[in-house]
Amino acid sequence: MPSVAPSAGLTALPSAFADRRPPYSLEAEMSVLGGMFIDADAVVKAVELLDDSMFYRESHRRLFRAMVRMWQTGEVIDVITLSEFLKNANDFEAIGGSPYLSQLLDAVPTAANIEYQARIVREKAILRRLIEAATGIIQSTFDQQGEVEAILDEAEQKIFQIAQTQDRKGFVWIKELLWPAMEQIELLSQNSSSITGIPTGFTDLDTMTAGFQKGDLIIIAARPSMGKTAFILNIAQHAAITAQSSVAFFSLEMSKESLVQRMLTSEARVDATRVRTGRLRDDDYPRLAQAAGLLNTAPIYIDDTPAIS
């Protein structure tokens, strides 16, 4: 049987954990590889959830890479074809040769649970990456090389990169998407309004877009001082007050106080210059109070953290 070869990043654990075994499941790794042996559909499921770096054993990483490459080129995967592929790549002896391939086949009678086993392999890999990232963060804090902010940014980046691993969705067969799409079309046909998304309050824009739809990325661009912020704030107010949709507003330049002042001015239909200079007329106060009442219950949330990423 081939020896266990852990990831290089796990070789320098803090002394308090030096005798602890990094998380991995030999049984789950063998089950995934064995399932890929006996069922071509299992390869698709495995590829959706895993890449070779998620296997703890070096021999398992090599086996997974080999089977994925064979699958990508349309080759049949069995003991003979895989053995030849591994020999050509000089990996045959490194993975344990014919005895280990036979052991994988004997250990997995069915590929029915491959998705469950693949998720175990994936979860263990994420835990190992967290350990590796945490070890690096600890080392950086002790070494104190660079500014504290730079060390903090590096720590955040490492954790964020690991978190992104969780967001991988993989391939979905179009057959599974057609019926939900047809149901959505049927629901839209029963809607008496031509606005199927979140209304912006601008009639021409809503006619063109049918409202802002879930998952849309809308980019508003113009030269400086052309009214981009005012336009966006108007859309945010309309979405929150009229459509009762939650709005998150990130401002990299303008403070949250300035944004709220602009929203009050817009909602109250009060001259912005009079508000900024404090030269309000008597009839401005009740209009501002009414606008404040509307905005007070609006689900609008503002973050003015500079240079947020």
Secondary structure, 3 states (H helix, E strand, C coil): CCCCCCCHHHCCCCHHHCCCCCCCCHHHHHHHHHHHHHCHHHHHHHHHHCCHHHCCCHHHHHHHHHHHHHHHCCCCCCHHHHHHHHHHCCCCCCCCHHHHHHHHHHHCCCCCCHHHHHHHHHHHHHHHHHHHHHHHHHHHHHHCCCCHHHHHHHHHHHHHHHHHHCCCCCCCCCHHHHHHHHHHHHHHHCCCCCCCCECCCCHHHHHHHCCECCCCCCCCCCCCCCCHHHHHHHHHHHHHHHCCCCEEEECCCCCHHHHHHHHHHHHHCCCHHHHHHCCCCCCHHHHHHHHHHHHHCCCEEEECCCCCC
